[in-house]
Every structure is written in structure tokens, then in C-alpha cells.
Amino acid sequence: MGDIMKENKNIPEIRFEGFEGEWIQKEIKELFKITRGEVLAATETSQVKTGFMTYPVYSSQTKNNGLMGYYHDYLFENAITWTTDGANAGTVKYRKGKFYSTNVNGVLLSDDGYANQAIAESINIIAWKHVSYVGNPKLMNNVMSKIKIYISDSLEEQQLISDYFNTFDTFITLEQQKHDKLVTLKKAMLEKMFPKEGASVPEIRFEGFEGKWEERNIGQIAKVSTGYPFESNLFNDKGKLLVITNGNIQNNSAFVDKSVGNRIDINNDIILNEYILKKNDILVTMDGTVGRTAKVKEQNQILAQRVGRLTSNTEAEFLYQFLNTGKFFQKMMSISHGGTIKHISLLEISNYKDLVPTNKKEQSQIGSYFQNLDKLISLQQQKIDKLKNIKKACLDKMFV
């Protein structure tokens, strides 16, 4: 792969050797026949590929590359799809081989070889700019048809680019599969290493421990508190402290998300002593999607109001895992109150009860086991993020 400086905006910065000249600008309607998929209920598909249910079905979701299941018939072959409606509107994918697409996908068809991964990536870079956010997000056929992209006029160059990014996507998919297996393993072990409904001991237990687990509420094993009502006019981009809100607690991470939020400087020692977060504090969302949890591992973070803070007087890692078997989240959601935005109280968090081992060594071993799993999951996610960042950098330099 050779380097070419971007003397002209219509030439990519990085290019495969042997190709030169400007890329050409085309509207989507000049390259493709534009259509869309057809309605297909999820109940008519199979979650596994069989001899009869052979063809992949793609929907508007982004999880699992949009794969909804498998069907016995197909609509398209070697085409580009994009999500027309909903939160993922504007997401563009190349679909190799025969497949079925649901009606929430638009489909781009070409008999001239333009339906390839290179063109799909080029459209995906810009499509989001054309999504309408009036009501439900949409990118309809008539708007897609007028989107302009720059492409190489050499199908050979397009194919080399396609092969390059297909390799990237294969690596990302393989790493994602490893990540998903670890997440599945953790979920299965949480079910087996904490007592099931009606049982007093777990199905799997570390050697050397016996006896029934005993019921405790959270208020007995942790101090439950919340944060401070900071005024927004105090926020500044260069503040030393990150203000932690419910938005910093996400489903896909065991730790507080430090990439979002406002910053602040506080000189009041009383506020600092009371609300500065400490390593191993456990946070609980109290508004919106209530009952989500995250651990604190970074310094220089201060807690805002309406986020629960659990300071454990037992094994902190065990407490975090105790809250992540699924039971706590389900209970908090079931007792939440309010209109569109749901809420829970500190008292409702404190009163949640379930079985725990009374032996702190057993708590410690359980906590350590799941902490190690969390570390493996986190490392795997870092690999995925690194690959995605490298791909993004390549997209920026290999397209006009």
C-alpha cells in the first residue's frame, strides 16, 4: 500500500500501489437500484442455521451485525443494506451472498459490481448526516438516492479496499465472539454460584464452605447514600473533578464511564469529604433505567444527587456481584415509580434483601472469581475498541 499526499481533496491520503487519478463523485441513484426489504415476523425465523432455514435475515438492529435469524427463502444477493427507521437509522452494511432483509432496511442493488464493501463503507461514513430526527429517526429511499459519495472508477481498486476492510471486520467479529462467550459464561456462573429461588445454598460452591446462606438487606451490609445537588453554572471544562451522574453508569461496563459528564472545581472541604468517590464504592442508578450498577476505580470523581452510593462493610467485590445476578435490577425496575422517567429511593435500595454467605472468606473468593472474569471481559472489550479505532483511522485516510 502506497502513500499519496492529499494535494487534491478527491484523492485519498492512503492508496494501494498502482492506482492514481481523482476519485469521481456519484449520487447513489446513479450507481444502484434502490428498494427495501419485506415484512417478516421473528417467529417465522430460526435462531440457528439448519438445512431448511439456510438464509440469514437482517433487521435494523446493530447487535450481531444485524442478524435476526435464518429463513428458508431469500430476497437479495450481494447487496448493500441500510437501516431506514429507528435509533440505528443510517447504519450501512454490505451483505455478501443470498439473504433476506426485513422492511426496516433499504437495499441497494447493482449489476455492475458497485455493491461491495468499499462502497458500503463510503456510504456509511456520510449517511448519518442525512438522517431526519423529526420524530422517529429516518433515512428513507428518496433521501438515500440523492446522497453523493466519491468512489474510485476502478473496480479493482474498490475490490482491494473491500478485501482490506472485510479482513478488519472478520477480526472484530472474532474478538466480539470471544467477548460474548465470556459474558455468557459470567451470566451462567452467577446463576449457579448464587442460590436459586427457594434454595438456601448455591448449586456450585467453593470447596471448604458449607451451611445455609442467610438473608440480609443491603442496609445491613453497606452504607447507602447519594450525592450533592450541584448547580450547573459551576461546571467548567477544565474542572479537576468529574461529576458522576446516572449517565456514567452503563449496562456494558462494570466500571463508571469516565468519558462523559461535566467537570467542576470544589473548594468546600465538607462537600469534598462527603461526596468524593473512593475506589470500590458501588453506584446505583436511581432515575430512568433504575438499578444499574457500576464500580468506582478512578480518582477525582464526585457524586451528584439521585445516584445511589453503596459503601460496603463487607467484601466490596462480593457486594457488587451480589447486585448483578439480575434479581436486584428486576426488583428495582418492578418497584420503580413515576411517569415516563422512573425513580427509586435510597430506602428502596436499602430494603432490598437476598441470601448471602456469612463467611467473609467465601464472600471474598466469590468476589475474586467474578472480578477476574470482569477483567477478562474488559480486556476483550479493549481489544475490540482498539480494532475499531484502527479501522476508523484507516477509513479516514483511505476514502475521500
N, C-alpha and C positions, 0 to 999 in steps of 0.2 A: 504494500500500500504506500503510495507516494504522497507527499505534501505539496499543496499549491496554496500560495498566499491568496487571500480573498481580495484581489485587486478589483474584482467586479462582484457586485452583490449576487449575481446569477451564477456564480461558480462556488461549489462547496470548498471549505477550507482544507478538508482532507479527502483524498480521492484515490481510488485504485489506479495503479500504474497502467498507462496505455490509453487513458481516456482524457479528452480535453474538449474545450469549447464550452460555451454557456449552456446552462440548462434552459429549457423552454417553459413558458407559463401556459397552463391549460385550465379551463373550467372543468369541473367533474363531469358535467353533461357531455363534454367533448370526448371523454375517454370511456364512459360507461353507460350501459343501460341501467336505469335506476328503478328499483322495485322494492318490495318489502316481504317479510315472511308471512306465515299464516297462523291462525289461532290453533293452539294445541294445548290441551289440559295436561298438567303434570301427572295426573292419574293415568294418562294413556301412555306414559313413558316408563321405561325400566331404568333403575338406578345403576344397573350393571349391564355390560355389553354381552349379548348372547348370540347364538346362531341366527335367531329370528330378529331380535331387536339389535340391529347392526349399526345404524347410522346415528352419529351424535346430534343432539338437539341443543341449539344455542339460544339463550334468552338474554334479557337485559342485564342480568347480574354480572358482576365482575369476579366473584369468587369462582375458583376452579376454572378460570379462563372463560366463564360464561356458560359452561356445560351444565345443562339442566337434567340430562338423562340420555336415553337411547330410544330409537323408534324404528319401526320396520320399513319406513319409506323415507325418501329424501326429496328435497326440492331443488337444491343447487349443488354445484361442484366447482371447487377452486374459485372462490369469490371473496369479496370484502364485505363485512357487515359493520353496521354502526347502531348504537342504541339510540332510538328516536325519542323515548319518553322516560321521565323519572330522574332520580338522583344521578344516574350514570349516563345521562344523555350526552352524546358526542364522543363516547368511547368507541374507537375504531379497531377492528381486528381482521387479520387475514385468516380465512378458513380454507385449509388445504383438504382436498378430497371431497367426497359426497357428504352432504349434511342437510339437516332440517333446521330452519330458523323460525322462531315464533314471530308473531305480528308486531312485537315491540322493537324489532330490528329492521332497519333499512338494509338493502342488499345492493351491491354494485357488481354488475356482470360485464365481462369483456371477452370478446373472441380474439382480441389482438394481443393478449399477454399482459395487459395492464393490471389485471387482478393478481397482484403479487405482494409480498411482504414489504418491499421497499415503498411502493405507492401507499400501502396501508399506513405505514409509519409516518409518511409525509402528510397524509390527511389527518392522522391522529394528533400531530403536533399543533395543527391550527383549528381543528373542528370545534374545540371547546369555545373559541371566540365567537362562534356563530350560534351558540345555544341561546334560546329565548328563556328568560327566567320570569316571565309574566305568568303567574300561577305555577302550574306543573312544568318543570324544565322540559324543553322540547327542541329537537333538531329534525325538522320534517324534510321530506324529499325535495320540495321546491327550493328550500334554503340550501340543502346539501348540493343540489345541482349547480348552484352559482359560485360555490367555493372555488377559489383559484389556488393552484399549487404549482411549484416548479418541479419539473422532472427531467431526468436525463432522456435524450432522444434515442439512447442506445439501450435496447432490451437486455443486452449482455451485461452492461453496467448495472442496470436495475437488478438483474439476477444475482450478481456478485454481492450487491448490498443486501438483497433479500437473504441470501445464504448466511451472510455475516450476522445479521440480527436474529435470524432463526436459531443460530447456534447460541447466541446470548439467551434467547427465550427458553431454549432447552435447558441450559444451566440453571436459570432462575426457577423453572418448573421443578427440576430435580431437587434443588435446595428447599423449595417450598414443600415438596412432598415429605422430605425429612423432617421439616418443622412440624407439619401437620401430624405426622406419626408420633412425635414427642408429645404434642398437645393431647392427642388421643390417649397415649399411654398415661399421662398425668391424670386425665379425667377418669380413666378406668381404675387407677390406683387410689384416687380419692374415694371412689365408691367402695373399694374393698378395705381400705385402711381406716375408715371411719364407720361406726355402726350404722347398719341399715335401719329403716323404720321398724320399731318393735323389738330390735335386738339391743343387748346391753354390752356387747363386745364386737370388735370388728372381725371381718372374715379373715383378714391377713394381719398378723401381729408380729412384731419383733420378738426374737427368742428371749426368754427370761422374764417376760411380763405376763401377769395373769390377774384375775379378778375383774369384777364388773367396772365399767366406766360409770361415773356419777354425773348427774345433771347439774349444770351451773349456768347462770345467766352472765351475759357479758359484763354487767356491772360488778360482778364478783371477781372477775379475773382481769379487769382493766379499768383505768380511769377514763371516763367518757366526757369529752368536752368539745367545744367548737372554737372558731376563730373570731377575728375582730372585724367590725364594720368599717373598713377603710373607705374614705371618701375619694372618689375618682379624680378629683382635682389635685390630689397629692401624688398621683402616678407620674413617673418620668422615665424615659427610655434608658437612662444611664444609672437608674437606681441600683443600689447594692443588693437589695433583696427581691426575690421573685415572689409575687403574691399568688398563693395557691388557692384555686377555686375548684368547683366541681368539674370544670373543663379540663383540668390537669389529670383527671382520673379516667383512664380509658380501658376498654374491655381487653385490648390485645397486649397489655403490658402489666407486669407485676409491680412496676415502679411508677412513681409520679412522673408525668410527662413534663420535662423542663423546657420544651421547645415552644410553648405557648404561654401567654399571660402577660400581665402588667408588672412593672418594677416600681420599687418605692424605696425611699430612704427614711428610716425611723431613728429618732434620737431619744425617744422616751424609754427609759430603762424598764419601767413597769410593763409596757406593751411588749418590749423585746423579750423580757424574761417569761412572760405568759404565753406568747404566741409564736416565738421562733420554733420551727420544727427541728426535731432531733432524729438522728438515724434510728431506724426501727420503729418509729411512730407509724401507726396504721391509719389510713384515712378512708372515710366512707362518704359517698355522695348522698346528700340529703334532699336535693331538688332534681327534678327531671327524671332521668333513669336512676332511681334510687337504689342503694345497696351495692353499688360497685365499690371495689376496694383497691388500694394501692399502698405500697410501702415507700417510706422516705429513705433515700440513701445519699442525697446531696445536702450540702450545707447552704447557708444563705437563702433559706426559704421561710416565708412567714405565712401563717394560715388566715384566710378570710373567713367571714361568718358563713353559716349554712353548709359547712363541711365538717363532718364528724371526725374527731381525733381520738384514737384509742392508744393509751399509754399502758402497755401490758405490765402486770405484776406477776406474770408467769413467763413461760417461754414465748418470746415475741413471734418467732417464726412459726411456732405451732399455732398461735392465735390467728395469724394471717391465713394459714392453710385451713384452719377450722372454719373460717369465714368464707372459704372458697370451694366448699363441697357442692355448692348450688342451693343448699337449703336456706342459708341466710338471705341470699339475693331474692329467692322466691317468696320468702316470708315478708321481707321489706316491701316488695312490689305489691303483695296482696293486702297489706295494711296501710299502704300509702293513701294519702287523701289530697283533695284539691281538684281543680278543673283540668285544663289542658296540661298544665305543669304539675306534676305530683310532688308531694313532700312527705318526709318523715321527721320525727322529733328525736332529740337526744334520749328521751325516756324510752321511746320505742326501740332504739338501738340497745340501750342498757338492759331492757327486759327480755331481749331475745335469749332463749336458752336451748341448750342441747347437751349431749353427753361428752365428757372429757375424761381422759385418764388422770387419776390423782397423782401418779408417779411422775415427777418432773423429768426424770431421765427418759421415760417413754415419750413424753411430750417433745423433749429435745431431739430424740432420734427420728421421730416422725417429721418434725420441722426440718431437720437437716436433710432427710431424704428428699423431701419435696423442694427444698431450697436448691439442691443440686440439679433437680430436674428443671427448675426455673432458669438456672444458669445455662443449662444446655439449650433450652428453648430460646433464651435471649441471645446466645452466641449464634445460633442458627439464623435468627432474625437479622442479626448484624451482617451475616454473610449475604443474605437476600438483599438487604438495603445497599450493601456495597456494590453488588452486581447491578442493581437498578440504577445506582448513581453513575457507574461507569457507562452503562447503556445510554443514560440521558446525556452524558458528556459527548459520547460518540454521535448521538442524534443531532446535537447542536452543531457539530463540526462537519458531519457528512451529508447534511441537507442544506438547501438554500432557504 
